[in-house]
Amino acid sequence: MNHPLPADLTLVIPCYNEAANVEPLINGVKHALEGMRWEIVFVDDDSPDGTSRAVERAARRDPRIRLIRRVGRRGLSSAVIEGALSSTATVIAVMDGDLQHDEGILRDLVTPLLDDHADIAVASRHVAGGDSSGLASRWRHMLSRSGIRLAQSILPMTLSDPMSGFFAVRRAMFTQAVPRLTGTGFKIMLELVLSVPRTARLVEVPFVFRPRIAGESKLSPLVMVQFLGMLIERACGGWLPTRFIIFAAVGLVGVA
């Protein structure tokens, strides 16, 4: 009996209420990665819109599609960690399920890692050829710029777009870093970069951030507090836990 060769790439897609995006995203990935050995792992936080059912229908037609349905827990970073830990591929890539990330650059993103020329590849809106015009409003643009400046102030390496959620990492590097990941918030790539050795080889690939077509934004006040908490914890060398910072911030808001 002939067994299929294992995937070289696992694409992890954390999602919530993305049912309408499942088929277009899969079709885009198939076109972008034609000729490569890949799989997609959708990690769905029990979406009420039927996202899991849409993924199940696709998986019945194509065994390269997998589903992790999480009940009773939620969060983008923890979803990415869970999906990545289910992989045995050489490279793990992560992108959103809302079609704002251009799957057409996936080959350019993962090839340096598959060729062992880099350990982490980041899709950047802020290098030549990149663009962030798909952000929904001036408020989102301001939040993005502010977050980038804050993140860059504590990064041990140069990175133009530390707020990017579109990236790839060699699985060996991810496995090395995962014990230091908190799994809170939604900027898992930033936390990953802060958890790998300073000698990690990093490349940036330009991409155009597209306008949202369907689904809903994951940004919320809690997400922003989690992001600030993670930055404070890292700036303090890890001795002040993110959960304590969030608890204290919520308490201060209540007192105010």
N, C-alpha and C positions, 0 to 999 in steps of 0.2 A: 504493500500500500504506500502510495506517495503522500507524504505529509507536507503541508504548505510551509514555506520558509518563514521563520519568525520575522516580525516587523523590525525595521531599523529605526523607525520613528513612531512614537506615541504622541498624538495630539490630544491634549486634555482641554476640554471645554466646560467650564463651570457655567451653569445656566439656571435661570429662574424665570418662568413665564416667557419662554422663547419658542413655543410650539411652531409659530409661523416661520421661524428662521431655520428650522432643522434641515429641511430638504434643500433649500438654496445653499446653505453652508456646506453640506455634504457634497453637493454637485460641484461647488467651487473648489473644494479640497481635491476631489478626484481629478479635476482638470489640472490643477496646479502641480500635483504630485504624481502625475502619470509616469509610470515606469519605475517608481520607487516602492519599497515595501513599507507600508504604513498601517496604522490603525487609529481610530478616533474613539476616545472615551468621553462620553457626555456624563457629567456629574450633576444630577438634577436634585435640587432641594425640595422635592415633592411639590412641584409647581401645580397650582390649581387649574391651569389652562390646558393641561394635557401634554406637556412637553415630554414626559416619560413615554406616553403612548406613541407619540410621533417618532421618538428614537427607537422604540421597540419595533414599529413597522419597518423602519429602515434597516434594523439589524436582522430582521428575518430575510431580507433580500440580499444583505451583504454582511458576511461574518467579520469584516474588518471594523464594523460599528459595534461598540459596546456601551452599556448603560450601567451607571452606579446611581441608584435612587436612594437618597438619604431622607429618612423620616425622623422628625424630632430634633434635627440639628440643621443649622444654616450658617452660611458664611463663605465668601469667595475664597479666602486664603486656605481655610481648612478643606474646602472642596478640591482645590488644586493639589494640596498635599495628598489627599486620599486617592485622587486619580493618578497622580504620579507614582505613588507607592504600588499601584496595581500593575505597573509597567515592567517589562523585562527588556525593553528596547535599548539601543545604545543612546538615543537622544530623546528627550522629552520636550515638546513645545506646548505653549499655553497661549490661548487666545479667547476672547470673549465670544459669546454666542449671539450677539446682537447685530452682526454683519458690519459693524463699524471698523473692525480690523480686516485688512485686505489679505485674504488668503492667497492671493496671487504672488505674494513675496515669500511664501513659506519655503520654497526651494532655496532661494538666496539666503534665507535665515538659517536653515539647518545644514546646508552643505559645508560651511567651515567647521562645524562640529563633527559631522560624519567623517570628514577628512582629517580630523584631529588637529586642526589649525587654531581652534579656539575652544574654550570651556563654556562660555555663555555668549549668546547673541541676542541683542536687544533691538526690536523694531522701534526706531526713533522718529518722532515728528519734528525734531529740531536739529537735524543735520541736512546738508544739501540734498534736495530732492524730497524731503519730508514736508508734511503740512498738517496743521491741527485745526483747519477750518471747520471740520465736522462737529466740533464742540457746539452744544446747543445754544449757548447764550454768552453774553459778556461776563456774566457771573461765573459760568463754568471756566471761561478762559482765565479769569482772574484767580480762581481757586487753583487751577492747574499751574499757572506761573508761580503762585505763592508756594505751593507744595514743592515744586521743582527747586526753588531757591532754598527752602528749608532742608530738603533732602540732600542737596549738593553740599550743604554746610557740614554734614557729618560723614559723607562718603569717603572711603579711603582711596578711591580711584575716580578718574574723570568719566563722567557719564552725562550726556546731554539731555536725556529724557528718563530720569529715575522714576517718574510716575507712570511709565508705560506698563500696560498689562499684557503686552504682546511680546513674547520672548521664547528662547529655547535654551536648554542646558543639557550638558552631558549627564547621563543618569548617575554615573559614578560621582560626579561633583555634587549632584542633588542629594544623593544618599549620605555623603559626607557632611552636608550642611543641615539636613533635616532635624537632627536633635536640638539645634539652636533656633529653630523656627517656632514662633508662638502660635501661628495659625489664626490670629485675630486680624480683623480689618480686611481690606481689599487690595492692598498694595504688596502682594506677595513677592513680586520681582525685586522691589527695593529691599525687603527683608532678606531675600536670598543673597543679594549682592553684599549686604552687610554681614552675612554669615559665612561666606566662602573665604578661603585664604587670599591674602593680598596678592599672591602670585598668580591668581586665576587669570586666564587669558580672555579678554572681553572684546567683542566687536559690535559695531552698531550698523544697522541696515535701515535706510530711509523707507518710510511708508507714509501714505496719505490717510489720515483719520477720516472715515466717511461719516456722513450724517446718519442718524438713527432712522431706520425704516419701520421696525416693529420691536416689541418688547418694551421694557421699562428700565430707567436708570436705577442703579444700585446705590447711588450717592444719597446719604442721609446724614443728619446731625451726629448720630451714633458713629457712623463710619468715619466722619471727620475727627471725632474725639479719639477713636481707636488709632487713627493715623498719627495724631499728635502724641498719643500715649506711647506708641511704638518708637517714635523719634526720640522722645524723652528717655525712654528705657535704654535705647542704644547709646545716646549721648552720655548717660550715667554709667555706662559700662555694664548694664544688665542687673545692677543691684537693686533697682527700683522697678518691680514688675509692672508690665502694661496693665494687667487687671486691676492692680491697686491704683494706678494713675487714673484709669477710667472711673473706678468707684469714687475716688476723691473728687474728680471733676464733676460727676453727676451730683454728688453731695453738695459741692459748692454752689452749683446752679440751683439746687433745691433751697439752700439757705438764702441765696439772693432773692 
